[in-house]
Amino acid sequence: MLKAFKWLHWLLDLRFLPDKCQDWLFGTGTRIIEILSGFAMLGFALVFALHGEEMIKEDLYEKFLHLHPKIFVAILVIVAAGQLFAAFFHSSRSNILSGCFLIWSALIWVVISGAFIAAYPPLSTGMTTYPVIAIICALAGRNLIKHTKQIEDKKGGE
């Protein structure tokens, strides 16, 4: 069991990739994820801010009423803005902050997917799309933080 856990940890860390691939993935690749997630959150917030009252009346979106729409919109805007702002800087501190925002956005995407899952039936794309986005954001954020810490540790050891 312990060996399986270590193998899973090694796989999720993506450290088996060559250094150039890791640099791209946790640099450019992660920035793409941050920007797409941030803009998707802003889009979600905009739609809910403008037409949330009407949307919640639909069966597919009725469970979003439990999220207190105005607070939900505020959280989406704050996390999306922070995520987009942090994505434009390339220091170790901004990378750690970006990783944290990615993990927070993963939590938000899990909540959004949970609202769609709670509205079952019918099946919807929100039941499959948002969990995938959540997993991608969580892995990217976790790995960005770990990768940045490893780089900083190497700098400190030199």
N, C-alpha and C positions, 0 to 999 in steps of 0.2 A: 504494500500500500504506500509506504514512504517513497519507494522508488518511482511509483507512478506519479505521485505528487511532485517529486523533483523533476521528472520528465515534463510534466505539464507546465511547471514553472519555467523551465528552460525554453519550452516552445512558445509560451506567451511573452517572454522577454524579447524574443526575436534576436537574441544575441548571436545566434548561429550564422546570421547574415554577415557578409564581408563589411568592413568598416565603411567603404564608400556607399554601400546600400543603406547602412544604418544612418549615415550622415544625410542622405537624401530623404529617407523615410521619416526621420525625426526632425528634419529641416523643412524641405519643400513639401513632402507628402503630408506632414502634420499640419502645415500652414493651410493646405488645401482643405483638409478636414475641418480646421477651425473656421475658415471663411465660409464654407458651405453650411456648416452647422449654425454659425452665427446669423447668416442671412436667412436660413430656413426658420430660425427662431423669431427673427424680426418679422418675417412674413406671417408666421402663425400669430404673433402678437398683434400685428396690424389688422388681420382679418377678425380676430376676436375683439379688438378694441372698436372696430367699426360696425361689426355685425354679430357680435357675440350673443346678444339677446335673441336674435332670429335663429342663429345656428343651434343654440341650446334647445330650441323647440323641436329640432329634428331628432329622431330616435338615435341616430348614429352619434350625435354629439351631446345627448342629454346627460351623460355621466360627467361631462366637463363642468356642470353646475356645481358639483361637489368641490371643485377646485377654487371657488370664489373668483370668478372671472377677472375682476379688476386687480386683485392681488396676483393672480396668475400672469396677467399681461405685464404687470410691473416686474415680476421676477424674470420673465422671458426677456424683456427689454434690457434689464440690468445685466444679466448673464451674457446675452448676445453682444451688447455694447462692450462689455469687458473682454469678451473673447475676441472680438474684432480688433479692439484697441491693442491688446497684448500681442496679437498675431503680427503686427507691423514692426515689432522690435525684435532684435536678435541677440540679446544679452542672456547670460545665465539666469539672471533674476526674472526677466520677462518669459523665458522658457519655462521656468518653474511655475510662474503665474499662469501661463497659457495651459500648462498641464492641469493645473487645478481647475481652471475654467472648463477644460474639456471634460474633466471628471464630473463637475457640477452639471454640465450640459447633458452628460450621459444620464444622470439622475433625472433630469427634466424629461428627457426622451423616454425614459422608463415610465414615468408618471403619465405622459401622453399616451404611450402604448397601452398602459393599464386602463386608461379611460376608454379606449377603443375596445379593449378586450372585455371590460365590464359591460359594454353595450351589446355584446353578443347575445342572440343573433341579430342581425346577419353578419356573415363574415365580411371583413373590410380589409383594405390594404394597410390601414393603420395598425392592424394586428401583427403585420409582418415587417413592414417598412421601418417603423420607429424602434422596435427592438434591435434591428440590425444597426441602425444609426447609433443607438445607445452603446452597443458592444464596440463598434468602431471608435466612438469618442472615448469610451473608457480605456480601451487598450492603447489608443494614441496618447491620451493624457498620462496614463501610468508609465508608459515607455518613454515619453518625452521627459518626464521628471527623472526617471532612473538614468536615462542616457545623459542628461545634463549633469546629474550628480557624479556620474562616472567620469565625465570629462573634467569636472572641477576637481575631483580626487586625483586625477592624473596630473593636472596643473599644479596642485599642491604638493605632489610627491616629487616633482622635478626640481 
